[in-house]
Amino acid sequence: MTQGTAAAASAGTPTTPPRRFAGLAGGARQYGIVAALVLIVLFFQIMTDGRILQPNNVTSLIQQNAYVLILAVGMLMIIVAGHIDLSVGSVVATVGGVIGILLTDLNWNPWVVVVVALLIGALIGAWQGFWVAFIGVPAFIVTLAGMLIFRGVALVLVAYTRAGFPGQFLDIAGAGVAGTVGFVGQLDAFTLIAGLIGIGGIVVMSLRNRRLQARHGVASEPTGLFIGRLLLISVLLAVVTYWVALSALGLPYVLIIVGVVIVAYAWLMGNTVFGRHIYAIGGNLAAAKLSGVNTRRVNFWLFVNMGFLCGLAAIVVTSRAGAALAAAGQNYELDAIAACFIGGAAVTGGIGRVFGAIVGALIMGVLNMGLSIMGVDPSWQFIIKGLVLLLAVAFDLINKLRSGQRA
């Protein structure tokens, strides 16, 4: 130790620079995704003469893309852990087929059918998780096989279209809370209350997390950036709440379902041991094993959870369609994967947030609706969405490369 260094140490002067806020780059990435969503919405608002932000279109956007929002949450967890699931569309079709048979052929109670659908989805997830976690077959292979197997099962189950479901089941994706507690002018009061509670909850949770970071000596984002993030999210939620409150349905039941899923899984990923283990496995599998993480158990429950969410998505999709179709779920896995990568999930695993996946899903939904309103040919819609996905992943990789060079 040199004399100068010894003197500095004896004086209590730190010999290393203070840590910067580690999440600044990740936070900027998240803000960029939100900015991209806002710009895309404004673009289509201009190109469609204001039609995309009409209240009923906002509600339709949520209803049409609820399955993507639900599946993207489960897919994000799979991707963060370093896996992929190609079978979700086929699983949705299979569970939808079971729903159709139980409701039309056997006349089961709709709420019993809902529970059975969730259990069947979880069982399918357990089947695939067994092969991945305990046999060691790569998830890509297992779920590719699952995509083929369960598409075939769906075709066997739904030899003909099942329709004529009870109104209770159809209301899951087709009804809302409008008029439940009255109106404030033309605005549904229940929707306004739910929106205010949502905004308040986000503010309280953000302040709590920031206080915990300070208590444990974890570097937090600058105050200005923190306040700006809260304001941006609050304003966006307030605007969406206003549009939804103007719609004929008010707050759709399906949006309540999606909201519960988002809040529950955001909390799970950020505040539980299981969530930290998922990030650890995806970030460095060998280090996670040496740290005592039971990787087999985590991987198994990841796929059980993905199957459960597939069951939930099947309920929503079948309710909205009003029929069970063997062709249901086509390309759902691609929509969910695209939403995760557009939302900032790393191709190599270990990085990704529920919030980013949701914004990515909304970007895909806005693209679908905006291009459809404009009358763009479906072939070109595929091309445009493919380019958006490619550019999003390329942008993420370039940012990481630049960050590594600066470091």
C-alpha positions in Angstrom: 0.0 0.0 0.0 1.5 3.4 -1.0 1.8 6.2 1.5 -1.0 8.3 -0.2 -3.3 5.3 -0.2 -2.6 4.5 3.4 -3.3 8.1 4.4 -6.5 8.1 2.5 -7.6 4.8 4.1 -6.7 6.0 7.6 -8.6 9.2 7.0 -11.7 7.2 6.1 -11.7 8.5 2.5 -13.1 6.0 0.0 -10.7 4.7 -2.5 -13.3 3.8 -5.1 -15.9 6.1 -6.7 -19.5 5.9 -5.4 -21.8 3.6 -7.3 -24.0 5.2 -10.0 -27.6 4.2 -10.2 -27.3 0.8 -11.8 -30.8 0.9 -13.2 -30.4 4.2 -15.1 -29.8 2.5 -18.5 -32.6 0.0 -17.9 -34.9 2.8 -16.8 -34.1 4.8 -19.9 -34.9 1.8 -22.0 -38.3 1.5 -20.3 -39.0 5.2 -20.9 -38.0 4.8 -24.5 -40.6 2.0 -24.9 -43.3 4.1 -23.4 -42.3 7.0 -25.6 -42.4 4.7 -28.6 -46.0 3.6 -27.6 -47.1 7.2 -27.3 -45.6 8.1 -30.7 -47.2 5.1 -32.4 -50.6 6.0 -30.9 -50.2 9.6 -32.1 -49.2 8.5 -35.5 -52.3 6.3 -35.9 -54.5 9.0 -34.3 -53.5 11.3 -37.2 -53.6 8.7 -39.9 -57.1 7.4 -38.9 -58.6 10.9 -38.4 -58.9 10.4 -34.6 -60.7 7.1 -34.8 -58.1 5.0 -32.9 -58.7 6.9 -29.6 -62.4 6.8 -29.7 -63.6 5.4 -26.4 -65.2 2.2 -27.8 -62.0 1.6 -29.9 -59.9 1.9 -26.7 -62.2 -0.7 -25.0 -62.0 -3.0 -28.1 -58.2 -2.7 -28.1 -58.1 -4.0 -24.6 -60.6 -6.8 -25.3 -58.9 -7.9 -28.5 -55.5 -8.0 -27.0 -56.2 -9.3 -23.5 -54.8 -12.7 -24.5 -51.5 -11.2 -25.5 -51.3 -9.2 -22.2 -51.9 -12.4 -20.2 -49.6 -14.6 -22.2 -46.8 -12.0 -22.3 -46.6 -12.0 -18.5 -46.0 -15.7 -18.4 -43.7 -15.7 -21.4 -41.6 -12.9 -19.8 -40.9 -15.2 -16.8 -40.0 -18.0 -19.1 -37.6 -15.8 -21.2 -36.0 -14.2 -18.1 -35.2 -17.7 -16.9 -33.5 -18.4 -20.3 -36.2 -20.5 -21.9 -38.8 -20.1 -24.6 -42.4 -21.6 -24.9 -43.6 -22.3 -28.4 -46.7 -24.2 -27.4 -48.9 -21.5 -25.8 -51.2 -21.1 -28.9 -51.8 -24.8 -29.1 -52.5 -25.0 -25.3 -55.0 -22.2 -25.6 -56.8 -24.1 -28.4 -56.8 -27.3 -26.4 -58.2 -25.7 -23.3 -60.7 -23.8 -25.4 -61.9 -27.1 -26.9 -62.4 -28.5 -23.4 -64.4 -25.4 -22.4 -66.6 -25.8 -25.5 -67.3 -29.5 -24.8 -68.1 -28.9 -21.1 -70.4 -25.9 -21.8 -72.3 -27.3 -24.8 -72.2 -31.1 -24.7 -72.3 -31.6 -20.9 -74.0 -28.3 -19.8 -71.7 -27.7 -16.9 -71.9 -24.6 -14.7 -69.8 -21.8 -16.3 -67.9 -21.1 -13.1 -67.0 -24.7 -12.6 -65.8 -24.8 -16.3 -63.6 -21.8 -15.5 -61.9 -23.6 -12.6 -61.5 -26.8 -14.7 -59.9 -24.8 -17.6 -57.3 -23.2 -15.2 -56.5 -26.7 -13.8 -56.1 -28.3 -17.2 -53.8 -25.5 -18.3 -51.7 -26.0 -15.2 -51.6 -29.7 -15.7 -50.4 -29.2 -19.3 -47.7 -26.9 -17.9 -46.7 -29.5 -15.4 -46.3 -32.1 -18.2 -44.0 -29.8 -20.1 -42.2 -28.6 -16.9 -41.4 -32.2 -16.0 -39.5 -32.8 -19.2 -37.6 -29.5 -19.0 -36.8 -29.5 -15.3 -36.3 -33.2 -14.4 -35.4 -34.9 -17.6 -33.3 -32.0 -19.0 -34.8 -31.7 -22.4 -34.3 -28.1 -23.7 -37.5 -26.0 -23.4 -37.4 -25.2 -27.1 -37.7 -28.9 -28.0 -40.3 -29.7 -25.3 -42.6 -26.8 -26.3 -42.1 -27.4 -30.0 -43.3 -30.9 -29.4 -46.1 -29.5 -27.3 -47.1 -27.1 -30.1 -47.6 -30.1 -32.4 -49.2 -32.4 -29.8 -51.7 -30.0 -28.4 -52.6 -28.6 -31.8 -53.5 -32.2 -32.7 -55.4 -32.6 -29.4 -57.4 -29.5 -30.2 -58.3 -30.8 -33.7 -59.4 -34.1 -32.2 -61.5 -32.4 -29.4 -63.1 -29.8 -31.7 -64.2 -31.8 -34.6 -66.9 -29.2 -35.2 -67.3 -25.7 -33.8 -69.0 -25.5 -30.4 -71.1 -22.4 -29.8 -74.2 -21.2 -27.9 -72.5 -20.6 -24.6 -74.3 -19.3 -21.5 -74.5 -15.5 -21.0 -72.5 -15.7 -17.8 -69.5 -17.1 -19.7 -69.9 -14.7 -22.6 -69.9 -11.7 -20.2 -66.3 -12.5 -19.1 -64.9 -10.9 -22.2 -68.0 -9.1 -23.6 -69.4 -7.1 -20.7 -68.3 -4.4 -18.3 -69.2 -2.5 -15.1 -70.9 0.5 -16.7 -73.6 1.9 -14.5 -72.8 -0.3 -11.5 -72.4 2.7 -9.1 -73.8 5.4 -11.4 -72.2 8.1 -13.6 -70.3 11.3 -13.3 -71.8 13.2 -16.2 -71.1 10.9 -19.1 -68.3 9.0 -17.3 -68.8 5.7 -15.5 -68.2 6.3 -11.8 -66.8 2.8 -11.1 -64.2 3.1 -13.8 -63.1 6.5 -12.5 -62.7 5.1 -8.9 -60.8 2.1 -10.2 -58.5 4.4 -12.2 -57.8 6.6 -9.2 -57.1 3.6 -7.0 -54.7 2.2 -9.6 -52.8 5.5 -9.9 -52.6 5.8 -6.1 -51.4 2.2 -5.8 -48.6 2.8 -8.2 -47.5 6.0 -6.4 -47.5 4.3 -3.0 -45.7 1.2 -4.3 -43.0 3.3 -6.0 -42.5 5.5 -2.9 -42.2 2.3 -0.8 -39.7 0.7 -3.1 -37.6 3.9 -3.1 -37.7 4.1 0.7 -36.6 0.4 1.0 -33.7 1.0 -1.5 -32.5 4.0 0.6 -32.8 1.9 3.8 -30.7 -0.9 2.4 -28.1 1.4 0.8 -29.1 0.4 -2.8 -28.5 3.2 -5.3 -31.8 4.6 -6.6 -32.7 6.6 -9.6 -32.3 10.4 -9.4 -35.2 12.3 -7.8 -36.0 14.1 -11.0 -36.2 10.9 -13.0 -38.2 9.2 -10.4 -40.8 12.0 -10.3 -40.9 12.2 -14.1 -41.6 8.5 -14.3 -44.4 8.7 -11.8 -45.9 11.6 -13.6 -45.7 10.0 -17.0 -47.3 6.7 -15.8 -50.0 8.6 -13.8 -50.9 10.8 -16.8 -51.1 7.9 -19.1 -53.3 5.9 -16.7 -55.5 8.9 -16.2 -56.0 9.4 -19.9 -56.8 5.7 -20.4 -59.2 5.8 -17.5 -61.1 8.8 -19.0 -61.4 7.1 -22.4 -62.6 3.8 -20.9 -65.1 5.6 -18.6 -66.6 7.2 -21.7 -67.1 3.8 -23.5 -70.5 2.0 -23.5 -69.1 -0.9 -21.4 -67.2 1.2 -18.9 -64.4 -0.8 -17.3 -64.6 -4.2 -19.1 -64.4 -7.3 -16.9 -61.5 -8.6 -18.9 -59.5 -5.5 -18.1 -60.1 -6.2 -14.4 -58.7 -9.7 -15.0 -55.7 -8.4 -16.9 -55.1 -5.7 -14.2 -55.1 -8.3 -11.4 -52.6 -10.5 -13.4 -50.3 -7.5 -14.1 -50.2 -6.3 -10.4 -49.8 -9.8 -9.0 -47.0 -10.9 -11.3 -45.2 -7.5 -11.1 -45.2 -8.0 -7.3 -44.1 -11.6 -7.6 -41.2 -10.8 -9.9 -40.0 -7.9 -7.8 -40.7 -8.8 -4.2 -40.4 -12.6 -3.7 -37.7 -15.1 -3.4 -39.2 -17.0 -6.4 -38.9 -13.9 -8.6 -35.3 -13.3 -7.6 -34.5 -17.0 -8.3 -35.9 -16.6 -11.9 -33.6 -13.6 -12.5 -30.7 -15.5 -11.0 -31.2 -18.6 -13.2 -31.4 -16.5 -16.3 -28.5 -14.2 -15.4 -26.0 -16.9 -14.4 -27.2 -20.5 -14.2 -24.0 -21.9 -12.7 -23.8 -19.2 -10.0 -27.5 -19.7 -9.2 -26.9 -23.5 -8.6 -23.8 -22.7 -6.4 -25.9 -20.3 -4.4 -28.3 -23.0 -3.5 -31.2 -22.2 -5.9 -33.2 -25.3 -6.6 -33.2 -24.7 -10.4 -35.3 -27.8 -11.2 -38.1 -26.7 -8.9 -38.1 -23.1 -10.2 -38.1 -24.3 -13.9 -41.0 -26.8 -13.2 -43.2 -24.1 -11.5 -42.4 -21.7 -14.3 -44.0 -24.0 -16.8 -46.9 -24.8 -14.5 -47.5 -21.1 -14.2 -47.3 -20.7 -18.0 -49.9 -23.4 -18.4 -52.2 -21.7 -15.9 -52.0 -18.4 -17.8 -52.7 -20.3 -21.0 -55.9 -21.6 -19.4 -56.8 -18.1 -18.4 -56.1 -16.8 -21.9 -58.3 -19.6 -23.3 -61.2 -18.6 -21.1 -60.9 -15.0 -22.3 -60.5 -15.9 -26.0 -63.3 -18.5 -26.0 -65.6 -16.1 -24.2 -64.9 -13.3 -26.7 -65.3 -15.5 -29.7 -68.5 -17.1 -28.4 -67.3 -20.4 -29.8 -64.7 -23.1 -29.4 -62.6 -23.4 -32.5 -59.8 -25.9 -33.4 -57.9 -23.1 -35.2 -57.9 -20.9 -32.1 -54.6 -19.7 -30.8 -52.8 -19.4 -34.1 -49.5 -17.4 -33.7 -50.3 -16.5 -30.1 -46.8 -17.7 -29.1 -45.3 -15.3 -31.6 -47.4 -12.3 -30.3 -46.4 -13.1 -26.7 -42.7 -13.5 -27.5 -42.7 -10.3 -29.6 -44.3 -8.4 -26.8 -41.6 -9.5 -24.4 -38.7 -8.6 -26.7 -40.2 -5.3 -27.8 -40.7 -4.6 -24.1 -37.0 -5.0 -23.3 -36.5 -8.6 -22.3 -33.0 -9.9 -23.1 -32.6 -12.6 -25.7 -30.0 -14.2 -23.4 -32.2 -14.2 -20.3 -31.8 -12.5 -17.0 -33.4 -9.2 -17.9 -37.0 -8.1 -18.3 -39.9 -6.5 -16.5 -43.6 -7.2 -16.5 -44.2 -3.5 -17.2 -42.1 -3.7 -20.3 -43.9 -6.8 -21.6 -47.2 -5.1 -21.1 -46.1 -2.0 -23.1 -44.7 -4.3 -25.8 -48.1 -6.1 -26.0 -49.9 -2.7 -26.2 -47.5 -1.7 -29.1 -48.4 -4.8 -31.0 -52.1 -4.2 -30.3 -52.0 -0.6 -31.4 -50.2 -1.7 -34.6 -52.9 -4.3 -35.3 -55.8 -2.0 -34.7 -54.2 1.0 -36.4 -53.2 -0.9 -39.5 -56.7 -2.5 -39.7 -58.5 0.8 -39.4 -56.3 2.2 -42.2 -57.2 -0.8 -44.4 -53.6 -2.1 -44.7 -53.4 -5.5 -46.4 -52.8 -8.3 -43.8 -49.7 -9.3 -45.7 -48.1 -5.9 -45.1 -49.3 -6.0 -41.5 -47.1 -9.1 -41.0 -44.2 -7.4 -42.6 -44.5 -4.3 -40.5 -44.8 -6.2 -37.2 -41.8 -8.3 -38.1 -39.7 -5.2 -38.8 -40.8 -3.7 -35.5 -39.7 -6.8 -33.6 -36.4 -7.0 -35.5 -35.6 -3.3 -34.9 -36.6 -3.5 -31.2 -34.2 -6.4 -30.5 -31.4 -4.8 -32.6 -31.8 -1.5 -30.7 -31.5 -3.4 -27.4 -28.3 -5.3 -28.5 -26.7 -2.1 -29.9 -27.4 -0.3 -26.6 -25.8 -3.1 -24.6 -22.8 -3.2 -26.9 -22.3 0.6 -26.5 -22.7 0.3 -22.7 -20.0 -2.4 -22.6 -17.6 -0.3 -24.7 -18.1 2.7 -22.4 -17.5 0.5 -19.4 
